């Protein structure tokens, strides 16, 4: 009985930590104006595992994520949050929220992405980070807040 209780507590703690990770990354993005990139997926999904365990770590090692705040959301452990973030039901979904002159713009790609495709997806965030602080963000139609709003979707990317 004690081991069952401990297992439940550990699982609940892991889910809370992951949710806190998203909320902390979202808060940092809102505070700094840097983009927020969220990988939404599940442990049982082969494409999600590829992104989480191979592509994202490679991107981190190459410095591709240095201009963004990154979070991972597990659809099974954080179904409410995942449901608010996702557009459609396919996973993995890589979602980027970036601040523009008119608000937050939402972009996304669906499916496992190659490192090259991820780098192309992150280009707007890199450009945003390279812009001098005194220069305004490019004007775009955007009504998204990190966690909601407009999007573009493309499947694949390899």
C-alpha positions, 0 to 999 in steps of 0.5 A, spaced: 500 500 500 505 504 501 509 503 494 502 505 491 501 511 495 508 513 493 507 511 486 501 516 485 505 522 489 511 521 484 506 521 478 502 527 481 509 531 482 511 529 475 505 532 472 505 538 476 512 539 475 511 539 467 505 543 468 509 548 472 515 548 466 510 550 461 507 556 466 514 558 468 516 558 460 510 562 458 511 567 464 518 568 462 516 569 454 511 574 456 516 578 461 521 578 456 518 578 449 521 572 447 518 567 443 515 561 447 516 554 443 511 548 446 512 541 444 505 537 445 506 530 445 505 523 448 510 518 451 507 512 447 507 516 440 513 514 436 514 521 433 513 525 439 519 521 442 523 522 436 522 530 437 523 529 445 529 525 445 533 526 439 531 533 435 530 537 441 536 535 445 540 536 438 537 543 437 539 545 444 546 543 443 546 547 437 544 553 440 537 553 436 533 554 442 537 560 445 532 565 443 526 562 445 523 559 452 521 552 451 516 547 454 514 540 453 506 538 455 504 531 455 497 530 452 496 524 457 499 527 463 496 534 462 490 533 457 487 540 459 493 544 458 494 540 451 487 541 449 487 548 450 494 549 446 493 544 440 489 545 434 487 538 431 488 532 434 494 529 431 501 529 435 506 531 436 505 539 435 510 544 435 507 550 437 510 557 437 508 564 440 511 570 438 510 577 440 509 582 434 506 589 434 499 587 434 500 582 439 502 574 440 502 570 433 501 563 433 505 558 429 505 550 429 507 544 425 504 537 426 508 531 426 515 529 427 520 534 424 527 534 422 533 538 425 533 542 419 525 543 419 525 545 426 531 550 424 526 553 419 520 553 424 524 557 429 527 562 424 522 568 426 524 567 433 531 568 431 529 574 427 525 577 433 531 576 438 536 579 433 532 585 432 534 591 437 530 593 443 528 600 440 526 597 434 518 595 434 516 588 432 514 587 425 506 588 424 502 582 423 495 580 424 495 577 431 490 576 436 493 570 440 496 570 447 501 564 449 496 558 449 491 561 444 489 564 438 491 564 430 495 559 427 498 556 421 499 548 420 503 544 416 504 537 416 511 533 416 517 537 415 522 532 413 
